[in-house]
Each structure stands twice: as structure tokens, then as C-alpha cells.
Amino acid sequence: MARKWNVMQIWLQCSECGRLNYTTTRNKVNNPTKLSLKKYCPACRKHVAHKERQKLK
């Protein structure tokens, strides 16, 4: 099980329109680089790359 201080919550921001569409968690130890996932954007109405913006507070 992941330890609490290693896991952080992040926003995923659309690379085309810039909207914040998704939130997810990322383990800082196992994945030190920023996330980039291809997800559906309801504003663009297509699948585009969503990049990590910043952690939630």
C-alpha cells in the first residue's frame, strides 16, 4: 500500500483548450516525472493529451 506522503493529487489540464478536466493521484517515488495522458476533453469534443498542472491543496 502506498504511503500517504508519497502520493499527491494533481489536476490534468487539456493541452489544446487549457481547461482542467480531471483529477488523479500520482506517486512521487515511483513516477518522478510529470504525467501526460491522452483523455477525452468535453470542450474540444475529442481525445487530446492532458498534462499534469499542479497538486491540489
Backbone as a chain_set.jsonl record, in Angstrom:
{"seq": "MARKWNVMQIWLQCSECGRLNYTTTRNKVNNPTKLSLKKYCPACRKHVAHKERQKLK", "coords": {"N": [[0.836, -1.175, 0.0], [0.47, 2.258, -0.745], [2.268, 4.891, 0.765], [1.047, 7.722, 2.576], [2.367, 10.228, 2.318], [3.812, 9.966, 0.006], [2.075, 9.99, -2.097], [0.402, 12.183, -4.244], [-2.21, 14.488, -5.086], [-3.278, 15.576, -8.271], [-4.068, 17.909, -10.93], [-5.306, 17.421, -14.246], [-4.674, 18.992, -17.198], [-6.037, 20.157, -20.225], [-4.233, 20.098, -23.242], [-4.864, 21.546, -25.489], [-7.17, 23.354, -25.18], [-6.855, 24.216, -22.566], [-8.417, 23.758, -20.307], [-9.206, 22.513, -17.026], [-9.838, 19.323, -16.547], [-9.728, 16.774, -15.3], [-8.963, 15.014, -12.239], [-6.419, 13.277, -10.504], [-4.278, 10.843, -8.883], [-0.788, 10.656, -8.069], [2.159, 8.853, -7.507], [4.973, 10.072, -6.012], [7.455, 8.85, -5.67], [7.561, 6.497, -7.275], [6.888, 7.522, -9.81], [8.583, 9.953, -10.86], [8.554, 11.869, -12.911], [6.478, 14.268, -14.714], [3.006, 13.647, -15.384], [1.431, 12.697, -18.458], [-1.374, 12.16, -20.149], [-3.554, 10.691, -22.558], [-6.699, 11.764, -22.912], [-10.308, 12.22, -22.934], [-11.632, 15.321, -23.866], [-14.27, 17.335, -22.962], [-14.811, 19.931, -23.862], [-13.302, 20.333, -26.208], [-14.245, 18.171, -27.543], [-12.97, 15.791, -28.306], [-10.331, 13.299, -28.164], [-7.477, 14.239, -26.541], [-4.12, 15.157, -25.511], [-3.593, 15.342, -22.051], [-2.003, 17.168, -19.603], [-0.102, 17.181, -16.567], [-0.822, 19.597, -14.104], [-0.679, 20.918, -11.409], [-0.362, 20.125, -7.912], [-3.197, 19.425, -5.8], [-4.552, 21.306, -3.066]], "CA": [[0.0, 0.0, 0.0], [1.257, 3.48, -0.858], [2.265, 5.76, 1.94], [0.287, 8.941, 2.352], [3.192, 11.368, 1.933], [4.367, 9.733, -1.32], [1.022, 10.147, -3.099], [-0.105, 13.552, -4.326], [-3.321, 14.692, -6.018], [-2.903, 16.522, -9.324], [-5.036, 18.239, -11.977], [-4.899, 17.178, -15.624], [-5.11, 20.142, -17.985], [-6.07, 19.906, -21.667], [-3.132, 20.802, -23.902], [-5.38, 22.398, -26.556], [-8.012, 24.47, -24.72], [-6.371, 24.691, -21.275], [-9.355, 23.5, -19.218], [-8.866, 21.499, -16.035], [-10.933, 18.383, -16.683], [-9.622, 15.564, -14.498], [-8.035, 14.935, -11.116], [-5.909, 11.932, -10.296], [-3.183, 10.791, -7.922], [0.493, 10.224, -8.609], [3.149, 8.524, -6.502], [6.185, 10.829, -6.296], [8.632, 7.98, -5.657], [7.527, 5.6, -8.433], [6.756, 8.31, -11.043], [9.104, 11.292, -10.574], [8.284, 12.816, -13.997], [5.09, 14.713, -14.802], [2.118, 12.782, -16.157], [0.79, 13.157, -19.679], [-2.295, 11.104, -20.544], [-4.479, 11.035, -23.623], [-8.04, 11.613, -22.348], [-11.363, 12.93, -23.652], [-11.934, 16.686, -23.417], [-15.633, 17.668, -23.383], [-14.852, 21.225, -24.544], [-12.783, 20.111, -27.564], [-15.027, 17.058, -28.06], [-12.1, 14.775, -28.896], [-9.278, 12.803, -27.29], [-6.239, 15.011, -26.655], [-3.193, 14.956, -24.4], [-3.807, 16.111, -20.832], [-0.75, 17.208, -18.871], [-0.191, 17.494, -15.138], [-0.71, 21.021, -13.835], [-0.112, 21.12, -10.085], [-1.065, 19.332, -6.926], [-4.312, 20.051, -5.098], [-4.26, 21.636, -1.68]], "C": [[0.883, 1.242, 0.0], [1.165, 4.297, 0.426], [1.636, 7.093, 1.585], [1.153, 10.084, 1.819], [3.854, 11.167, 0.571], [3.357, 9.983, -2.43], [0.508, 11.579, -3.06], [-1.247, 13.612, -5.334], [-2.931, 15.776, -7.003], [-4.105, 16.776, -10.241], [-4.446, 17.824, -13.314], [-5.528, 18.258, -16.487], [-5.019, 19.801, -19.471], [-4.975, 20.727, -22.347], [-3.621, 21.723, -25.022], [-6.162, 23.599, -26.037], [-7.596, 24.995, -23.344], [-7.318, 24.461, -20.11], [-8.836, 22.409, -18.301], [-10.023, 20.507, -15.972], [-10.896, 17.234, -15.695], [-8.703, 15.773, -13.298], [-7.627, 13.479, -10.959], [-4.816, 11.989, -9.24], [-1.937, 10.259, -8.603], [1.439, 9.963, -7.455], [4.457, 9.212, -6.883], [7.423, 9.951, -6.404], [8.684, 7.109, -6.915], [7.496, 6.342, -9.76], [7.267, 9.727, -10.806], [8.823, 12.316, -11.675], [6.801, 13.175, -14.025], [4.287, 13.792, -15.713], [1.635, 13.473, -17.422], [-0.05, 12.001, -20.192], [-3.195, 11.59, -21.67], [-5.885, 10.721, -23.128], [-9.021, 12.438, -23.178], [-11.588, 14.306, -23.037], [-13.339, 17.046, -23.893], [-15.731, 19.01, -24.111], [-14.381, 21.083, -25.995], [-13.559, 19.025, -28.305], [-14.178, 16.064, -28.841], [-11.065, 14.345, -27.862], [-7.992, 13.586, -27.566], [-5.357, 14.718, -25.446], [-3.558, 15.883, -23.248], [-2.529, 16.025, -20.017], [-0.988, 17.624, -17.428], [0.033, 18.988, -14.924], [-0.038, 21.268, -12.506], [-0.897, 20.284, -9.102], [-2.196, 20.122, -6.289], [-3.91, 20.344, -3.679], [-5.384, 21.214, -0.788]], "O": [[1.919, 1.275, 0.664], [0.118, 4.372, 1.07], [1.687, 7.535, 0.437], [0.707, 10.833, 0.95], [4.411, 12.119, 0.026], [3.741, 10.169, -3.585], [0.217, 12.122, -1.994], [-1.252, 12.873, -6.318], [-2.326, 16.778, -6.624], [-5.03, 15.968, -10.316], [-3.23, 17.868, -13.502], [-6.748, 18.424, -16.511], [-4.029, 19.22, -19.918], [-4.812, 21.913, -22.057], [-2.873, 22.596, -25.465], [-5.864, 24.736, -26.402], [-7.954, 26.118, -22.99], [-7.042, 24.935, -19.007], [-8.124, 21.501, -18.73], [-11.074, 20.813, -15.408], [-11.954, 16.758, -15.284], [-7.789, 16.597, -13.333], [-8.402, 12.568, -11.249], [-4.47, 13.067, -8.758], [-2.012, 9.513, -9.579], [1.517, 10.763, -6.523], [4.994, 8.962, -7.962], [8.346, 10.274, -7.152], [9.733, 6.997, -7.548], [8.028, 5.84, -10.75], [6.462, 10.628, -10.57], [8.849, 13.518, -11.407], [5.973, 12.479, -13.437], [4.81, 13.235, -16.679], [1.455, 14.691, -17.447], [0.487, 10.979, -20.621], [-3.553, 12.767, -21.724], [-6.234, 9.555, -22.943], [-8.619, 13.247, -24.014], [-11.718, 14.432, -21.819], [-13.59, 17.065, -25.098], [-16.652, 19.205, -24.904], [-14.989, 21.648, -26.905], [-13.538, 18.963, -29.535], [-14.588, 15.557, -29.885], [-10.943, 14.963, -26.805], [-7.486, 13.59, -28.689], [-5.801, 14.103, -24.476], [-3.803, 17.071, -23.453], [-2.025, 14.931, -19.765], [-1.949, 18.327, -17.116], [0.957, 19.574, -15.487], [1.08, 21.783, -12.474], [-1.977, 19.789, -9.423], [-2.153, 21.352, -6.244], [-3.014, 19.694, -3.141], [-5.316, 21.411, 0.426]]}, "num_chains": 1, "name": "protein.A"}
